């Protein structure tokens, strides 16, 4: 119960009493979609609230209605850098379940590889009670740096005479769900502040990613994810993934990065293979003028019959019967009277 006693230190001794998460007809649970993260990677934590109290309950009326706590495997409580923003009032009817998600990573110093436990405290001021969830475990895993480079962030206000802000792109390799994955990280030059860590895709063990920076300081990465398949990603200086596409080897030619004279970068060779994971979503190109002209010159559809359908071809037996009837008619017409 060490995770519970942390809440009962002297600074909060005068607050309302803490009760188990299943009391008062309200149940509080913590949920994670993933259990393993990289240093600096977003850690989305879901708080699931079940209302079995027999009445509608309102949450979020105070900025301190929900608090998160993180501790090491040995029970040491991590320093909270700032309060997780949980503002936003909502109501939950009786016999209903609701889940809200928050990224707790920027608000705690969870940077060292190891195991951690997260739990939440929900305050119910109308009932003068506090509910504390059971903890859930997560781990921060070490990474291997494949490549990194320092770059200047383009000025947002267009002042090119100002001293540039220097940041650092890094490509990282780590194992997740028994697969080798490729991540991109954006940090300050000293790597003491991590702005964002982004999962790009899986990475075959023998692959060596190809990377280049364009004239807007965007990072372009092309890497192999399978036998003939490659993923192409573009990140902006803030670490936002603005492009993700799949390109395959086509006609024996593999895709590659190519830089134009104006400093822009694109994929040459191979062939584009649209997927549901594309960013932005794939839009088929409009037909060329030649294809449109060919479609316009295509023969019209077969004439419709009286019942609205296309005119059907007669069977061989029907044609044979028509010939027999014509012969009989001709024979009757030529017979002497």
C-alpha positions as CSV (number, residue, x, y, z in Angstrom):
1,X,0.0,0.0,0.0
2,X,3.0,2.3,-0.3
3,X,1.4,4.0,-3.3
4,X,-1.5,5.0,-1.1
5,X,0.5,6.3,1.8
6,X,2.3,8.8,-0.4
7,X,-0.9,10.8,-0.5
8,X,-1.2,11.0,3.2
9,X,1.8,13.2,3.9
10,X,1.5,16.3,6.2
11,X,0.9,18.8,3.4
12,X,-2.5,17.2,2.6
13,X,-3.4,16.1,6.1
14,X,-6.3,18.5,6.3
15,X,-7.9,17.4,3.0
16,X,-10.9,15.1,2.8
17,X,-10.3,11.4,3.6
18,X,-9.0,9.1,0.9
19,X,-11.2,6.0,0.1
20,X,-10.7,3.0,-2.2
21,X,-11.5,3.5,-5.8
22,X,-14.6,1.3,-5.6
23,X,-16.3,3.2,-2.8
24,X,-19.4,5.4,-3.1
25,X,-20.6,3.7,-6.2
26,X,-17.8,5.4,-8.2
27,X,-14.9,3.2,-9.7
28,X,-11.7,4.7,-10.9
29,X,-9.3,2.8,-13.1
30,X,-6.1,3.7,-15.0
31,X,-5.6,2.3,-18.5
32,X,-2.6,2.4,-21.0
33,X,-2.7,1.4,-24.6
34,X,1.1,0.8,-24.5
35,X,3.3,-0.3,-21.6
36,X,6.7,0.6,-23.0
37,X,7.9,4.1,-24.0
38,X,11.1,5.9,-25.0
39,X,12.5,8.8,-23.1
40,X,10.6,11.9,-24.2
41,X,7.8,9.9,-25.9
42,X,4.2,10.9,-25.2
43,X,2.6,8.7,-22.4
44,X,-1.2,8.8,-22.9
45,X,-2.9,7.7,-19.7
46,X,-6.7,7.0,-19.7
47,X,-8.8,7.6,-16.6
48,X,-11.9,5.4,-16.7
49,X,-14.7,6.3,-14.4
50,X,-17.6,4.0,-13.8
51,X,-20.7,5.6,-12.1
52,X,-22.9,3.2,-10.2
53,X,-24.0,5.7,-7.6
54,X,-27.6,5.9,-8.7
55,X,-27.3,9.6,-9.6
56,X,-25.6,11.8,-12.2
57,X,-22.2,13.0,-11.1
58,X,-20.3,16.0,-12.4
59,X,-16.5,16.0,-12.7
60,X,-14.0,18.6,-13.7
61,X,-15.5,21.6,-12.0
62,X,-12.1,22.4,-10.4
63,X,-8.6,22.4,-11.9
64,X,-7.5,20.1,-9.1
65,X,-10.3,17.5,-9.4
66,X,-7.8,15.0,-10.8
67,X,-4.2,14.5,-9.9
68,X,-1.6,12.0,-11.3
69,X,1.3,10.5,-9.4
70,X,4.3,8.6,-10.7
71,X,6.7,6.6,-8.6
72,X,9.7,4.3,-9.3
73,X,9.5,0.6,-8.9
74,X,11.2,1.0,-5.5
75,X,8.5,3.5,-4.4
76,X,10.2,6.8,-4.8
77,X,7.8,9.5,-5.9
78,X,8.9,11.4,-9.0
79,X,8.9,15.2,-8.9
80,X,5.9,16.7,-10.7
81,X,7.2,19.5,-13.1
82,X,3.8,21.1,-13.3
83,X,0.1,20.2,-13.0
84,X,-1.4,18.1,-15.7
85,X,-4.1,20.3,-17.3
86,X,-7.4,18.6,-16.5
87,X,-9.9,21.5,-16.8
88,X,-13.2,20.8,-18.5
89,X,-16.5,20.0,-16.7
90,X,-18.5,16.9,-17.8
91,X,-21.3,14.8,-16.3
92,X,-21.6,11.1,-16.1
93,X,-25.1,9.5,-15.7
94,X,-25.6,6.5,-13.4
95,X,-24.7,3.1,-14.9
96,X,-22.4,4.8,-17.5
97,X,-18.7,4.5,-18.0
98,X,-16.5,7.4,-19.3
99,X,-12.8,7.5,-20.2
100,X,-10.7,10.7,-20.7
101,X,-7.0,10.7,-21.8
102,X,-4.1,12.9,-20.8
103,X,-0.4,12.9,-21.9
104,X,1.5,13.0,-18.6
105,X,5.0,12.9,-20.1
106,X,5.7,16.6,-20.2
107,X,4.6,17.0,-16.5
108,X,6.9,14.5,-14.9
109,X,10.7,13.8,-15.1
110,X,10.3,10.3,-16.6
111,X,13.5,10.3,-18.6
112,X,15.6,7.5,-17.1
113,X,15.2,3.9,-18.4
114,X,13.4,1.7,-15.8
115,X,10.1,0.7,-14.4
116,X,7.5,3.1,-13.1
117,X,4.0,3.0,-11.6
118,X,1.2,5.6,-12.3
119,X,-2.0,6.2,-10.3
120,X,-4.6,8.9,-10.1
121,X,-6.6,10.6,-7.4
122,X,-10.1,11.9,-8.1
123,X,-11.7,14.5,-5.7
124,X,-15.4,14.6,-5.1
125,X,-15.9,17.9,-3.2
126,X,-19.7,17.5,-2.9
127,X,-19.2,14.2,-1.0
128,X,-16.0,15.4,0.8
129,X,-14.2,12.4,-0.5
130,X,-11.1,11.5,-2.6
131,X,-10.8,8.3,-4.7
132,X,-7.4,6.7,-5.5
133,X,-6.9,4.3,-8.3
134,X,-4.8,1.1,-8.3
135,X,-1.4,1.8,-10.0
136,X,-0.5,0.6,-13.4
137,X,3.1,-0.2,-14.5
138,X,5.0,1.1,-17.5
139,X,8.6,1.1,-18.5
140,X,11.0,3.5,-20.2
141,X,13.4,1.6,-22.5
142,X,16.9,2.4,-23.7
143,X,17.4,3.3,-27.3
144,X,20.2,3.1,-29.9
145,X,21.0,6.2,-31.9
146,X,21.5,5.5,-35.6
147,X,22.0,9.1,-36.8
148,X,21.7,12.7,-35.6
149,X,22.3,16.2,-36.8
150,X,22.0,19.8,-35.5
151,X,20.0,22.3,-37.5
152,X,18.7,25.8,-37.2
153,X,14.9,26.4,-36.8
154,X,13.6,28.8,-39.5
155,X,12.4,32.1,-37.9
156,X,8.7,32.2,-37.4
157,X,8.4,36.0,-37.8
158,X,10.6,36.1,-40.9
159,X,13.5,37.9,-39.1
160,X,16.5,36.3,-40.7
161,X,18.9,38.5,-38.9
162,X,18.0,37.0,-35.5
163,X,20.2,34.4,-33.9
164,X,18.9,31.0,-34.9
165,X,17.5,28.5,-32.4
166,X,19.5,25.3,-32.7
167,X,17.8,21.9,-32.4
168,X,18.8,18.3,-33.0
169,X,17.2,15.6,-35.1
170,X,18.0,12.0,-34.1
171,X,16.9,8.6,-35.6
172,X,16.5,6.0,-32.9
173,X,16.1,2.2,-33.0
174,X,14.3,0.3,-30.3
175,X,12.4,-3.0,-29.9
176,X,8.7,-2.8,-29.3
177,X,6.2,-5.7,-29.4
178,X,9.0,-7.9,-30.5
179,X,9.7,-5.8,-33.6
180,X,12.5,-3.4,-34.4
181,X,11.1,0.1,-34.7
182,X,12.4,3.4,-36.1
183,X,11.8,6.6,-34.1
184,X,12.6,10.2,-34.8
185,X,13.4,12.7,-32.0
186,X,13.6,16.5,-31.9
187,X,15.5,18.0,-29.0
188,X,17.5,21.1,-28.1
189,X,21.1,21.0,-29.1
190,X,22.3,19.7,-25.7
191,X,19.5,17.1,-25.8
192,X,18.4,18.1,-22.2
193,X,15.0,19.1,-23.5
194,X,13.1,16.7,-25.7
195,X,10.5,18.4,-27.8
196,X,8.9,15.3,-29.4
197,X,9.6,11.6,-30.1
198,X,7.6,10.1,-33.0
199,X,7.3,6.4,-34.0
200,X,7.9,6.2,-37.8
201,X,7.4,2.5,-38.6
202,X,9.0,-0.9,-38.3
203,X,12.5,-1.3,-39.6
204,X,14.1,-4.5,-41.0
205,X,17.2,-5.5,-39.1
206,X,19.7,-5.0,-42.0
207,X,18.2,-1.7,-43.2
208,X,20.1,1.6,-43.1
209,X,17.8,4.6,-43.2
210,X,18.4,7.3,-45.8
211,X,17.9,10.8,-44.5
212,X,18.3,14.4,-45.8
213,X,17.3,17.9,-44.7
214,X,15.4,20.3,-47.0
215,X,15.6,24.1,-47.3
216,X,12.9,24.5,-44.6
217,X,14.9,22.3,-42.1
218,X,12.5,19.5,-42.5
219,X,13.8,16.0,-42.0
220,X,13.1,13.5,-44.8
221,X,13.6,9.8,-44.0
222,X,13.3,6.8,-46.3
223,X,13.8,3.3,-44.9
224,X,13.0,-0.4,-45.7
225,X,10.2,-2.1,-43.8
226,X,10.0,-5.3,-45.8
227,X,11.3,-7.2,-48.8
228,X,10.2,-4.6,-51.4
229,X,8.5,-2.0,-49.2
230,X,9.8,1.3,-48.0
231,X,8.3,4.0,-45.7
232,X,8.9,7.7,-46.5
233,X,8.4,10.2,-43.6
234,X,8.9,14.0,-43.3
235,X,9.1,15.8,-39.9
236,X,9.0,19.5,-39.3
237,X,11.3,21.2,-36.8
238,X,8.7,20.9,-34.1
239,X,8.7,17.1,-34.5
240,X,5.3,16.9,-36.2
241,X,5.0,14.1,-38.7
242,X,3.6,15.9,-41.8
243,X,4.1,13.2,-44.5
244,X,4.1,9.4,-44.3
245,X,3.9,7.3,-47.5
246,X,4.8,3.8,-48.7
247,X,6.9,3.3,-51.7
248,X,7.7,-0.1,-53.3
249,X,10.5,-1.4,-55.5
250,X,9.1,-1.3,-59.1
251,X,10.6,-2.8,-62.3
252,X,13.7,-3.7,-60.3
253,X,14.3,0.0,-59.2
254,X,14.2,0.9,-55.5
255,X,13.0,4.3,-54.3
256,X,15.5,6.9,-53.2
257,X,15.6,10.5,-51.9
258,X,16.5,13.1,-54.5
259,X,17.2,16.8,-53.8
260,X,16.2,19.4,-56.4
261,X,18.1,22.6,-57.2
262,X,15.7,24.7,-55.1
263,X,16.5,22.5,-52.0
264,X,13.3,20.5,-52.0
265,X,13.4,16.7,-51.6
266,X,11.2,14.0,-53.1
267,X,11.2,10.3,-53.7
268,X,12.5,9.1,-57.1
269,X,12.2,5.6,-58.5
270,X,10.1,2.7,-57.4
271,X,6.3,3.2,-57.1
272,X,3.8,4.7,-54.7
273,X,1.7,2.2,-52.8
274,X,-1.2,4.0,-51.1
275,X,-2.2,2.7,-47.6
276,X,-4.7,3.7,-44.8
277,X,-1.7,4.9,-42.8
278,X,-0.7,7.7,-45.3
279,X,-0.3,11.2,-44.0
280,X,-2.0,13.2,-45.4
281,X,-4.6,10.6,-46.7
282,X,-4.0,9.5,-50.3
283,X,-5.9,11.3,-53.1
284,X,-5.8,9.7,-56.5
285,X,-4.4,12.0,-59.2
286,X,-6.9,13.5,-61.7
287,X,-7.0,11.7,-65.1
288,X,-4.7,13.1,-67.8
289,X,-6.1,14.9,-70.8
290,X,-5.2,11.9,-73.0
291,X,-7.1,9.5,-70.7
292,X,-10.1,11.9,-70.6
293,X,-10.2,12.1,-74.4
294,X,-10.0,8.3,-74.7
295,X,-12.9,7.9,-72.3
296,X,-15.0,10.4,-74.2
297,X,-14.3,8.6,-77.5
298,X,-15.3,5.2,-76.1
299,X,-18.2,3.5,-77.9
300,X,-21.6,4.0,-76.4
301,X,-23.3,1.3,-74.4
302,X,-25.4,-1.4,-76.1
303,X,-29.0,-0.2,-77.0
304,X,-31.5,-0.9,-74.3
305,X,-34.5,-3.2,-74.8
306,X,-38.0,-2.4,-73.9
307,X,-37.6,-3.6,-70.3
308,X,-34.6,-1.2,-69.8
309,X,-31.8,-3.9,-70.1
310,X,-29.2,-4.3,-72.8
311,X,-30.2,-6.1,-75.9
312,X,-29.2,-9.8,-75.4
313,X,-27.6,-12.0,-78.0
314,X,-29.7,-15.0,-79.3
315,X,-28.6,-18.5,-78.5
316,X,-27.5,-21.0,-81.2
317,X,-30.7,-23.0,-80.7
318,X,-32.8,-19.9,-81.3
319,X,-30.9,-19.0,-84.4
320,X,-31.3,-22.6,-85.7
321,X,-35.1,-22.5,-85.1
322,X,-35.4,-19.2,-86.9
323,X,-33.6,-20.6,-89.9
324,X,-35.9,-23.7,-90.0
325,X,-39.0,-21.5,-89.9
326,X,-37.7,-19.3,-92.7
327,X,-37.0,-22.4,-94.9
328,X,-40.6,-23.7,-94.2
329,X,-42.0,-20.3,-95.1
330,X,-40.0,-20.2,-98.3
331,X,-41.0,-23.7,-99.3
332,X,-44.7,-22.8,-98.8
333,X,-44.4,-19.7,-101.0
334,X,-42.7,-21.6,-103.9
335,X,-45.1,-24.6,-103.8
336,X,-47.4,-24.7,-106.9
337,X,-51.0,-23.7,-106.2
